[in-house]
Amino acid sequence: MMLQDGSTQLLCLTASSGVPLFTRGASKQLPFSVIGSLNGVHMFGGGQGVVLTCSETQENVWGCMVLVLGLDELVNVRNVERLKRELRSCFSLIDELLEDKQEGILGNLTHCADSLVPPNPALFQEAVDGFAQAADSEFGCLVVHGRIATATEKWWRLAPQEVVLLSALIRSLSASGSASCDYPIFLPHGSPTVAHRLLRFQLLPRADVCVLCGPTPSLHGAETGLVSRFWSPLVETLRECLAVGERYLPGSVSLRPDVLALLLINRETRRAVSCVRTPSYHYDGPLLSKARCWELLKLFYIFSTSRYFTQEEPLFVSTEENAQRGNTEDFPLGFSHQPQQCYLVTEECKSYGLQTPQHQLFLLILPSVPTFALRTLATQTLSDIVAATGF
């Protein structure tokens, strides 16, 4: 992983010979001489008896490669040129994770499934469970606006990294414009060497249903015999779910008018819901753009989890998060207790973080709100969301 002109540039080389397989990221590619020097370092080290014992990417890139190609193809490289061609099928997925193409998708940072809370969860849960069972599968999910609206119990039991990567893959396949697809995938933790089939069907624009299954049913059989049967009665309910829009929370949730953005994580289920909104009343100060709110929300999450809150160690840590943690990894050692709340005051906004055994809540709040009121506002916001949705 290298940084060039402020952008991330990813280089992938073979471990046995150092042959470059691909580069992704920054628009300005590294010169061949620089890539060749990396190869030279590898070969020189090998000649001097240096052995590479461990290599970990700081993104979910390795997981992407296993998801699409399987572990055997990557570990037992028989033909480098063939592997180069096959790796192209990973590029769109890797690019999505590197470039953060969709605002508000934070799973690559939080290692939690980006979720949407639908207005009628029981109806969707029944439909997803029935659809998956009819497709001889225990793994199914409904994705709305690129977020998981509901899923089967076994889908949530997948490793958190697998849920995040599958969600990214579904978004990538949905963006291709196809109405349905049959895509072979490997589960990096659960099944890295045996392929499963990911069947994806577009129910409405920006609403997809997916199942992981074996050899049956066929794509055509599921599309003609199952999709209409389970989802036609719910078309209007799906439209209501789509109407939730960028709020990603149902109308039953009433947020304080001075909340600019929030990220709520369920620590037990590894699900997360987030949103950015504009004040619902006249505010005299300068308003932050949505893009800036998303950026500040991510930065406050990194600040809070690297300094104060207990964070389950993920298999992979993002570059941005790793840089923060590298500078502050000893910071929590100065505490004799586990902090449960933290806040940050800047010229742009006030931020407040709240941690309970089950949840983590991160808020961006208008700077006009008194600092002493932040704790009450955050506690009440968490209580309101959980009471209204059970999230």
Phi, psi and omega per residue, in radians:
M1 nan 2.209 -3.138
M2 -2.323 2.637 3.101
L3 -1.856 2.293 -3.133
Q4 -2.447 2.126 -3.137
D5 0.955 0.637 3.083
G6 1.393 0.045 -3.131
S7 -1.988 2.712 3.102
T8 -1.445 2.311 3.038
Q9 -2.164 2.181 -3.077
L10 -1.828 2.292 3.070
L11 -2.092 2.351 3.113
C12 -2.091 2.180 -3.135
L13 -2.224 2.698 3.082
T14 -1.289 2.515 -3.108
A15 -1.308 -0.544 -3.053
S16 -1.310 -0.608 -3.045
S17 -2.285 -0.171 -3.121
G18 1.336 0.268 -3.141
V19 -1.223 2.225 3.107
P20 -1.124 2.288 3.113
L21 -1.740 -0.751 3.072
F22 -2.890 2.834 2.977
T23 -2.284 2.483 3.098
R24 -2.415 2.772 3.029
G25 2.103 -2.040 -3.022
A26 -0.985 2.520 -3.100
S27 -1.140 -0.564 3.115
K28 -1.559 1.913 -3.076
Q29 -1.255 2.614 3.065
L30 -1.163 2.534 3.092
P31 -1.076 2.658 -3.130
F32 -1.051 -0.562 -3.127
S33 -1.117 -0.624 3.126
V34 -1.216 -0.781 3.098
I35 -1.084 -0.711 3.131
G36 -1.112 -0.592 3.127
S37 -1.148 -0.598 3.068
L38 -1.103 -0.723 3.074
N39 -1.069 -0.746 -3.112
G40 -1.117 -0.716 3.095
V41 -1.046 -0.748 3.140
H42 -1.077 -0.806 -3.106
M43 -1.187 -0.695 3.127
F44 -1.105 -0.766 3.120
G45 -1.061 -0.718 3.126
G46 -1.092 -0.674 3.130
G47 -1.193 -0.398 3.140
Q48 -1.698 0.181 3.096
G49 1.442 0.225 3.109
V50 -1.387 2.284 -3.107
V51 -2.015 2.251 3.064
L52 -1.397 1.984 -3.061
T53 -1.687 -0.407 -3.090
C54 -2.682 2.422 3.072
S55 -2.513 2.125 3.131
E56 -2.233 2.310 3.037
T57 -1.359 2.695 3.132
Q58 -1.646 0.108 3.034
E59 -2.198 -3.073 3.092
N60 -1.499 0.437 -3.000
V61 -1.134 -0.797 3.130
W62 -1.059 -0.730 3.088
G63 -1.052 -0.673 3.077
C64 -1.047 -0.781 -3.098
M65 -1.146 -0.717 3.098
V66 -1.174 -0.714 -3.127
L67 -0.987 -0.732 -3.035
V68 -1.553 -0.689 -3.018
L69 -1.870 -0.394 -3.071
G70 1.584 2.693 -3.055
L71 -1.176 -0.680 -3.078
D72 -1.039 -0.736 -3.110
E73 -1.112 -0.500 -3.083
L74 -1.573 -0.557 -3.110
V75 -1.464 -0.711 -3.128
N76 -1.849 1.412 -3.098
V77 -1.405 1.950 -3.135
R78 -1.672 -0.534 -3.119
N79 -2.511 1.912 -3.040
V80 -1.100 -0.744 -3.110
E81 -1.124 -0.652 3.089
R82 -1.153 -0.729 3.128
L83 -1.092 -0.683 3.097
K84 -0.998 -0.765 -3.136
R85 -1.158 -0.725 -3.104
E86 -1.193 -0.561 -3.123
L87 -1.174 -0.325 3.108
R88 -1.046 -0.488 -3.140
S89 -1.207 -0.213 3.109
C90 -1.601 -0.216 -2.928
F91 -1.078 -0.773 -3.086
S92 -1.102 -0.640 3.139
L93 -1.249 -0.763 3.112
I94 -1.102 -0.736 -3.138
D95 -1.088 -0.669 3.137
E96 -1.090 -0.701 -3.137
L97 -1.262 -0.626 -3.121
L98 -1.300 -0.636 -2.972
E99 -1.697 -0.172 -3.093
D100 0.877 1.003 -3.015
K101 -1.111 -0.566 -3.075
Q102 -1.891 2.114 3.140
E103 -1.038 2.409 3.056
G104 1.530 -0.050 3.046
I105 -1.524 1.898 -2.981
L106 -2.016 0.095 -3.062
G107 -1.033 -0.591 3.133
N108 -1.161 -0.373 3.118
L109 -1.654 -0.795 -3.052
T110 -1.511 -0.314 -3.064
H111 1.080 0.511 3.070
C112 -2.158 2.726 -3.133
A113 -1.292 2.132 3.030
D114 -1.130 2.161 -3.002
S115 -2.193 2.818 3.017
L116 -2.227 2.378 3.128
V117 -1.666 1.893 -3.073
P118 -1.314 2.758 -3.136
P119 -1.242 -0.427 3.140
N120 -2.238 1.220 -3.016
P121 -1.076 -0.613 -3.091
A122 -1.122 -0.706 3.127
L123 -1.108 -0.776 -3.130
F124 -1.194 -0.653 3.128
Q125 -1.102 -0.760 3.114
E126 -1.098 -0.711 -3.126
A127 -1.189 -0.747 3.139
V128 -1.148 -0.765 3.123
D129 -1.070 -0.797 -3.136
G130 -1.165 -0.708 3.138
F131 -1.116 -0.780 3.134
A132 -1.127 -0.749 -3.136
Q133 -1.102 -0.718 3.125
A134 -1.160 -0.418 3.112
A135 -1.630 0.308 -3.136
D136 0.984 0.757 -3.097
S137 -2.417 2.675 3.009
E138 -1.899 0.065 -3.068
F139 -2.112 1.882 3.124
G140 -2.575 2.699 3.103
C141 -2.684 2.719 3.040
L142 -1.949 2.195 -3.099
V143 -2.009 2.156 -3.139
V144 -2.196 2.265 -3.098
H145 0.947 0.614 3.110
G146 1.341 0.108 -3.118
R147 -2.129 2.657 3.140
I148 -1.342 2.071 3.106
A149 -1.491 -0.682 3.066
T150 -2.832 2.777 -3.108
A151 -2.715 2.840 3.091
T152 -1.249 2.846 -3.120
E153 -1.042 -0.718 -3.121
K154 -1.179 -0.538 3.100
W155 -1.094 -0.734 3.131
W156 -1.237 -0.303 3.115
R157 -1.451 -0.159 3.039
L158 -1.079 2.729 3.099
A159 -1.013 2.476 -3.134
P160 -0.894 -0.683 3.125
Q161 -1.116 -0.660 3.127
E162 -1.144 -0.696 3.124
V163 -1.123 -0.746 3.130
V164 -1.108 -0.782 -3.106
L165 -1.200 -0.702 3.105
L166 -1.110 -0.694 3.103
S167 -1.080 -0.748 3.113
A168 -1.115 -0.701 3.119
L169 -1.131 -0.734 3.131
I170 -1.095 -0.728 3.084
R171 -1.078 -0.713 3.140
S172 -1.137 -0.754 3.122
L173 -1.180 -0.667 3.126
S174 -1.131 -0.659 -3.135
A175 -1.179 -0.314 3.140
S176 -1.223 -0.307 3.084
G177 1.608 -0.049 -3.135
S178 -1.311 2.546 -3.135
A179 -1.334 -0.456 3.133
S180 -2.770 2.800 3.092
C181 -2.771 2.714 3.094
D182 -2.119 1.851 -2.946
Y183 -2.122 2.133 3.103
P184 -1.316 2.334 3.135
I185 -2.439 2.730 3.033
F186 -2.017 2.498 3.091
L187 -1.589 2.021 -3.028
P188 -0.943 -0.529 -3.138
H189 -1.876 -0.719 -3.042
G190 -1.468 -0.555 -3.077
S191 -2.732 1.218 -3.065
P192 -1.308 -0.232 -3.088
T193 -2.050 -0.223 3.135
V194 -2.014 2.192 -3.045
A195 -1.398 2.580 2.957
H196 -2.035 2.936 3.071
R197 -1.867 2.262 3.011
L198 -1.746 1.959 3.072
L199 -1.713 2.181 -3.136
R200 -2.148 2.347 3.137
F201 -2.285 2.287 3.076
Q202 -1.459 2.074 3.116
L203 -1.503 -0.779 3.043
L204 -2.561 2.820 3.054
P205 -0.934 2.181 -3.133
R206 1.291 0.343 3.031
A207 -2.397 2.025 -3.078
D208 -2.258 2.566 3.015
V209 -2.061 2.454 -3.047
C210 -2.389 2.637 3.000
V211 -2.421 2.611 2.947
L212 -1.769 2.210 -3.061
C213 -2.541 3.123 3.100
G214 -1.660 -2.538 -3.075
P215 -1.104 -0.474 3.138
T216 -2.088 2.675 -0.006
P217 -1.452 2.965 3.038
S218 -1.253 2.790 3.128
L219 -1.053 -0.783 -3.122
H220 -1.136 -0.731 -3.124
G221 -1.098 -0.739 3.122
A222 -1.196 -0.661 -3.096
E223 -1.193 -0.714 -3.080
T224 -1.516 -0.519 -3.034
G225 -1.780 -0.386 -3.020
L226 -2.019 -0.691 -3.054
V227 -1.046 -0.889 -3.120
S228 -1.132 -0.689 -3.091
R229 -1.063 -0.737 -3.049
F230 -1.658 -0.455 -2.961
W231 -1.964 -0.337 3.084
S232 -1.021 -0.708 3.123
P233 -1.162 -0.221 -3.055
L234 -1.921 0.274 -3.079
V235 -1.038 -0.833 -3.120
E236 -1.169 -0.636 3.085
T237 -1.143 -0.636 3.070
L238 -1.116 -0.679 3.110
R239 -1.101 -0.667 3.093
E240 -1.110 -0.664 3.120
C241 -1.164 -0.739 3.093
L242 -1.108 -0.550 -3.127
A243 -1.194 -0.278 3.049
V244 -1.008 -0.533 3.019
G245 1.079 -2.471 -3.036
E246 -1.388 0.032 3.123
R247 -1.393 -0.558 3.078
Y248 1.042 0.235 3.051
L249 -2.320 2.525 -3.134
P250 -1.185 2.852 -3.127
G251 -1.112 -0.300 3.130
S252 -1.214 -0.245 3.121
V253 -1.594 2.096 3.133
S254 -1.829 1.953 -3.138
L255 -1.670 2.572 3.077
R256 -1.032 2.462 -3.063
P257 -1.137 -0.337 -3.121
D258 -1.643 0.143 3.062
V259 -1.498 2.081 -3.132
L260 -1.515 -0.633 -3.091
A261 -2.786 2.694 3.083
L262 -2.587 2.658 2.996
L263 -2.324 2.057 3.137
L264 -2.035 2.171 -3.126
I265 -2.007 2.269 2.961
N266 -1.587 1.921 -3.023
R267 -1.228 -0.397 -3.128
E268 -1.403 -0.763 -3.092
T269 -1.626 -0.151 -3.088
R270 1.018 0.698 3.042
R271 -1.911 2.667 3.135
A272 -2.468 2.481 3.032
V273 -2.219 2.432 -3.094
S274 -2.510 2.725 3.085
C275 -2.790 2.718 3.030
V276 -2.170 2.389 -3.085
R277 -2.495 2.823 3.078
T278 -1.687 2.642 -3.140
P279 -1.026 2.455 -3.113
S280 -1.572 0.194 3.075
Y281 -2.442 2.917 -3.104
H282 -1.176 2.203 -3.136
Y283 -2.176 2.200 -3.026
D284 -1.363 -0.417 -3.074
G285 -1.364 3.023 3.113
P286 -1.185 2.395 -3.134
L287 -1.673 2.425 3.104
L288 -1.403 2.521 3.041
S289 -1.233 2.817 3.117
K290 -1.072 -0.724 -3.141
A291 -1.056 -0.720 3.134
R292 -1.189 -0.645 3.088
C293 -1.081 -0.775 3.106
W294 -1.082 -0.712 3.132
E295 -1.114 -0.795 3.136
L296 -1.145 -0.621 3.118
L297 -1.110 -0.759 3.105
K298 -1.116 -0.746 -3.127
L299 -1.142 -0.667 3.123
F300 -1.212 -0.625 3.071
Y301 -1.056 -0.814 3.133
I302 -1.088 -0.773 3.119
F303 -1.005 -0.820 -3.050
S304 -1.226 -0.792 -3.054
T305 -1.333 -0.449 3.125
S306 -1.435 -0.410 -3.068
R307 -1.890 -0.615 -2.920
Y308 -2.144 -0.864 -2.920
F309 -1.564 2.553 3.026
T310 -1.123 2.267 -3.120
Q311 -2.239 2.152 3.072
E312 -1.051 2.278 -3.061
E313 -1.190 2.070 3.118
P314 -1.383 2.840 3.077
L315 -1.216 -0.566 -3.135
F316 -2.321 2.472 -3.131
V317 -2.087 2.341 -3.119
S318 -1.139 2.722 -3.129
T319 -0.999 -0.806 -3.107
E320 -1.088 -0.778 -3.115
E321 -1.209 -0.668 -3.128
N322 -1.109 -0.683 3.134
A323 -1.104 -0.712 3.121
Q324 -1.149 -0.784 -3.081
R325 -1.197 -0.559 3.139
G326 -1.078 -0.543 -3.121
N327 -1.532 -0.276 -2.989
T328 -2.275 0.286 -3.019
E329 -1.117 -0.445 3.120
D330 -1.605 -0.075 -3.053
F331 -1.024 -0.826 -3.101
P332 -1.134 -0.320 -3.106
L333 -1.139 -0.317 3.138
G334 -1.360 -0.132 -3.129
F335 -1.657 2.471 3.038
S336 -1.606 0.025 -3.114
H337 -2.499 3.020 3.097
Q338 -1.686 1.926 -3.141
P339 -1.035 2.472 3.137
Q340 -1.957 -0.299 -3.126
Q341 -2.535 2.645 3.069
C342 -2.685 2.779 3.095
Y343 -2.559 2.815 -3.107
L344 -2.503 2.282 -3.136
V345 -2.001 2.159 3.088
T346 -2.276 3.088 3.118
E347 -1.195 -0.519 -3.058
E348 -1.406 -0.681 -3.089
C349 -2.900 3.069 2.977
K350 -1.963 2.444 -3.094
S351 -2.134 2.488 -3.113
Y352 -2.428 2.320 3.105
G353 -2.046 2.436 -3.078
L354 -2.371 2.279 3.141
Q355 -2.183 2.299 3.013
T356 -2.169 3.014 3.119
P357 -0.991 -0.482 -3.071
Q358 -1.855 -0.443 -2.996
H359 -2.293 2.749 2.857
Q360 -2.243 2.280 -3.140
L361 -2.171 2.305 3.119
F362 -2.198 2.183 -3.058
L363 -2.137 2.475 2.850
L364 -1.863 2.278 -3.000
I365 -2.277 2.560 3.118
L366 -0.954 2.448 -3.117
P367 -1.145 -0.267 3.135
S368 -1.284 -0.282 3.132
V369 -1.262 2.269 3.133
P370 -1.035 2.445 -3.105
T371 -1.042 -0.641 -3.115
F372 -1.162 -0.296 -3.109
A373 -1.604 -0.101 -3.044
L374 -1.104 -0.734 -3.098
R375 -1.086 -0.804 3.132
T376 -1.099 -0.719 3.140
L377 -1.090 -0.793 -3.117
A378 -1.151 -0.783 -3.140
T379 -1.076 -0.731 -3.137
Q380 -1.204 -0.657 3.123
T381 -1.093 -0.811 3.107
L382 -1.047 -0.805 3.138
S383 -1.062 -0.732 -3.114
D384 -1.139 -0.766 -3.097
I385 -1.163 -0.819 -3.118
V386 -1.123 -0.709 -3.136
A387 -1.145 -0.627 -3.084
A388 -1.434 -0.478 -3.016
T389 -2.126 -0.351 -3.051
G390 1.254 0.262 -3.080
F391 -1.123 nan nan
